[in-house]
């Protein structure tokens, strides 16, 4: 089976490529950036909005993992038209190329953000049956919801099979430097202050990128066809827990600057990945602290 991975040169995509190669799949990276982690696989330089180019590539591919998108939510605010074009617009292009080539399936990388900034609801878990945000408060969220809707439209109208993966917050080797964990590591090492909004209790379900990559591979299972899955960490990790974990690993206290909480700051709510465990036999293997130790060791060596 040949698998195309759009965005396969990036942070998450490169780990997905590694996981696919470990299982002896034939892989082709489709990306504007050349692979930089030494994988033995094919590479096509291309823009996901180029339908003709995508058709050429998908003619020889069975399944496409569509991971290419705007990853920086701040850039959505700064450049909304462009960011939407390379996210929702690109998803539409990939689906159209899949339709024309009769590709077996499009597996889309989405996000837990589609549930919106819901108020903290204690132990009530969010599942795949929880409705997406009716009034998204961020362009990034709206673009990801649109991408999911396009997948459903293309199944209903053209018979293009899909799988939607709603990622948790990834961390680990090769992470973009502007994400929270590398920022915190760098600030602690340099004795720079870390600003904490409110009391630091805001939480997310961080997931080690290698576990996330395994979750992607699990979605190749036939049971995942035309389904949506949360691919998330086991437990909620607060901002303050990130800091305390890094202090313990680095053996160094962080300089903390507590400030007024952001208006409407989402405190966090548990997002269940039980469906993936039940249907795909996938769940995270790495505990947060154990995975963070691996990442910090890699970060200090490569920084």
N, C-alpha and C positions, 0 to 999 in steps of 0.2 A: 504494500500500500504506500502510495506517495502522498505526502502531506505538505501543503504549502502553509508557511507561517508568516503572515504579514506582521511587520514590526519585530521580526525575529532577531534583529541586532540589538534591541533595547534591553532594559533591565529585566522585566518579566519574560519577554519573548526569548531571550538568550537561554534562560533557565528551562523554558518549555522545550526549546530545541534540544538542549542537553538531555532532558528526560525522554524525549522521543527517540533520540539516537541510542540511548542506553537500552531501549527496547527494540532496537534494530529496524526502526522505520526508516524509509527513505524520505529525507527532508529537504525542502527547498525554502530558503529564506527569501522573502520578498520585502525589500526595504530600501529606502533612499540612502541609508548608511550601510557601509560594508560590515560584514561580521568582524568582530574584534576579539573573540575569545577562542579562536583556534578550532572551531568545530569542523569536522569533515562532512560537509554537506553542500548541496547546491546553493547558489546565490544568484538572484536576479535583482538588478537595481531598477526600482520602479516606484511610481506614485500610486497609491491605492485608488485615487480618483481617476486614473487613466484606465477606462474600461477596456479599450482595445488591448492594452498591455496585459491587463489582468486576464483577459480571455486567452491570450497566447500562453500564459503560464498555467492557467487552470485546465487547458486542454489535456495536459499530461498529469493532472493531479486528481486525487480522489476526494480529499477533504481539505478544507482551508480553515485554519485557526486565524481568526481576524482579531489581532491584538493591536494593530496600528491605530493610534488615535492621539489626540492632545492629552497628555498626561498631567500637565501642570494647570490646576484649576485657576491660578492667578492669571494665566495667559488668556483664559476664556473671558475674563473681565477686560483685559487690555485689548484683545483682538477677537471679539465675539464672532464676526462673520467667518474669518479664516479658521478659527478653532472649531466652529461648528462644521465647516466644510470638510475638515480632515478627520472629523469624528462621525457625525450622523451622515453627512454627505458621502464620505468614503465607504461607510457601511452599505449604503444604497448601491454604490458602484460595485462593491464586492458581490452583493446579492445578485445584481444584474449579470455580472460575469458568470456567476454560478448557474444562473438560469440558462444562459446561452450555451454553456458547456455541459449542462446536465451533471454538474458536480454532485457528489454524494451528499455532502452536508457542509454548512457554514457553522462554525463554532465561534460564538461571539464573546469577547471579553467585555462584560459590563461591570457594574459596581454596586455595592451596598448603598451608595448615595441615592439610588432610585427610590428608596423608601422615604426619603426626605428627612428633614429635621424634626422628627416626631418627638414629643415630650417624653421624658423618662417615665416608663410605665412599670417600674419594679421588675418583677419576675416574668412578666408577660413577654413571650418570645415572638420575634418577627420570623415568619416563614415565607416560603415562596408564594403562598396564598394571600399574604398581606398586600393590599393594594399599593401601587406606586403612588408617589406624592401627587395630589391633585393640583396643588399650587406650588410647584418647585421654586425654591428660593435661590437657585443658582443656575446659570446657563449650562454649566457642565452637567448638572442633573437632567435638565431638559433634553440635552443632546443625547445622553445615554438612554433615556426613556424612549426617545424617537428611534434610536438604533434598534432597541428591542422590538418596538412596534413594526418597524420595517421587516424584521425577520418573520413576524407572525403574518404580515401582509403577503410576503413572498411565498410562504407556505400555502396560504389560503387561495391566492390568485394563480400561482405558477407551480406549486408543488415542490418548492425548494425546501429541503429539510434543514433544520437548524438545531443548535443547542445554545442556550444563554447561560453564561457563568457570571454570577454576581460576586465579584471579588471582595474580600475584606481588605484591610490596609496592609500591604506587603512591606516587609523589611528584609534586609539581608545583603549578601555580597552583590556588588555591581549597582547598588541603589543610586538613584539620582542624588547628587550632593545637596540639593535644596529641600529634601524631605526631612521630616522631623528627627529621625534617629541619628543620621550622620551630623545634622546640625548640633544636636545635644552632645554627641561624642566630642566633636571638635571644640565646642565651647568649654566642656569640662577639662579637656586636656590643656587648653590654652588659658584656663582660669578666667574665661570670659563669662559674664553673667547670662543666665537663662531667664527669660521673662515668662512668668507663669500667670495666666489670666485667672482670676478668682482663686479658689483654693486648690486647683490642680486635680479636681475629682473627675473632670471630663474624661470619658473613656471611649476607646474603640477596641475592636477585636483584631489585634495585629496578627498577621500570619506570616510565618517564615517562607521566603520565596521558593525554597525547594519543595516545601509541602504544597504550596500553591501550584507549582509546576506539575507535581504528581496529580493534583486535582484536575488539571487540564487534560492530562493523559487519560485519567479515569473517564472523562467525558467522551472518549472514543467508543465506549461501550454502546452497543445497540440500544440498551435501555434508556440512554440519554437522548435519543433522537426526539426532537420536537418537545423538549422539556427545558425547564429552568432550574438552576441549582445555585444555592448559596455555597460558596467555597470560602470558608472563613475560619478564623482562629477559634480555639476552644473556650477562651474566657476573655472577659473585658479587662483591658489594661488601662489604668488612668495615666494621665500626663505625669503625675507625681511618681507613679510606679516605674515609669520609664527612667526617670531621673535616678531613683533609688537603686534600680537594677544596674544602671551604668556606673553609679558610684561604687557599688559592691565589686563589679568586675574590674574597674579601673583602679580601685583602691585609692580613690580621691574624692573629696567632697566637692559638690557643685556649688557655685555661687548663684543663689536664687534671688530673683527680683519679683515679688508678688505685686500684681497690679489689679485694677478693677476688672471684673469679668466682662467679656464682650457681651453686648446686648443680644439676647436670644441664643447664646452659646449652647449648642446641643450637648447635653450631659452624657448621652449614650444609652443604648438599649440593646438587649441581647438578640443577636441574629443567629437563628438555628441553622446548622448544616446537617441536621438529622436526615433529610431526604437524600443527600449525597452518600451518607453512611449506609442508609438502608438500600438504596437502589444501585449504587456504584461501588459499595464497599470501600469508600474513601473516608479518611479522617486524618487530621494533622498528626504526625508522628513526633514532632519536636515540641517539647515544652518551651515556653517563652524564654525563660532564663538560659536554658541550655543552647537554644538557637542564637540568642544574643551573644553568648560567649564566643561562638563560632564567628559571628559577624564582626564583633569587635576585634578579634585576632586578625581577621582578614583586613579590616579597615586600617588598623595600625600599621600593617605591613605594606599596604598599597597607597596610603594617603601621601 
